[in-house]
Structures are given as C-alpha cells and as structure tokens.
Amino acid sequence: MAITKEMGIGEVVEKNPKTIEVFRNYGMGCFGCAAARFENIEQGAVAHGINIDALIADLNKIV
C-alpha cells in the first residue's frame, strides 16, 4: 500500500508503526496529537511547514 498525502496521519501510523520515526524526523509528533485523528498528512505537513513531497517519499521508503 502506497502512502498518499490524503491519508490520515493516525491511519498511517496505526497500519505502519515504523512511520512514527519518519514523522519524528520531520518534527511531527502527530501520532500523539489530537489533530492526528482528523488531519491528513498534507494538512499536518502544511501546519508544520514541511515539504509534503519529501515527507511522502520518505514514508513510502519505510513501507
């Protein structure tokens, strides 16, 4: 399963726990944040000023 920017943060972390490290490396502690339940990856990246394309590429390397 490829990870896309439209996927929910919580959904991705739940299905692929290894992605927690990638989110942390980008400064996103989203898996512990209440927003992770309703934000998708793109929304979280924008809120943190993160390059979404680089984040998605790194997440997909893990899975």
C-alpha positions in Angstrom: 0.0 0.0 0.0 1.4 3.3 -1.0 1.1 6.3 1.4 -0.5 9.4 -0.1 -0.9 12.9 1.3 -4.7 12.4 1.5 -4.3 9.6 4.1 -5.0 10.3 7.7 -1.9 10.5 10.0 -3.5 8.3 12.6 -4.4 5.7 10.0 -0.9 5.6 8.6 0.7 5.2 12.0 -1.8 2.6 13.1 -1.2 0.5 10.0 2.6 1.2 9.7 4.1 1.8 13.1 7.5 2.2 11.5 6.4 5.5 10.1 6.5 7.1 13.6 10.2 7.5 13.2 9.8 9.4 9.9 7.2 11.7 11.3 9.5 12.4 14.3 12.5 13.1 12.0 10.3 15.8 10.3 9.4 17.3 13.6 5.9 15.9 13.6 4.8 14.3 16.8 1.4 13.9 15.3 0.7 10.4 16.4 0.3 11.7 19.9 -1.7 14.8 18.9 -5.4 15.0 18.9 -5.3 16.5 15.5 -3.9 13.2 14.1 -7.3 11.8 14.4 -8.8 14.1 11.8 -5.9 15.6 9.9 -4.5 14.1 6.8 -0.7 14.0 6.1 -0.8 17.1 3.9 -2.7 19.2 6.5 -0.2 18.2 9.2 2.8 18.9 6.9 1.5 22.3 6.0 0.8 23.2 9.6 4.5 22.3 10.4 6.0 23.9 7.3 7.2 20.6 5.9 7.8 19.7 2.3 5.0 17.3 1.6 6.7 15.6 -1.4 9.8 14.8 0.6 7.8 13.5 3.6 5.6 11.2 1.4 8.7 9.9 -0.3 10.3 9.0 3.0 7.2 7.5 4.4 6.9 5.2 1.4 10.5 4.1 1.7 9.6 2.7 5.1 6.6 0.7 3.9 
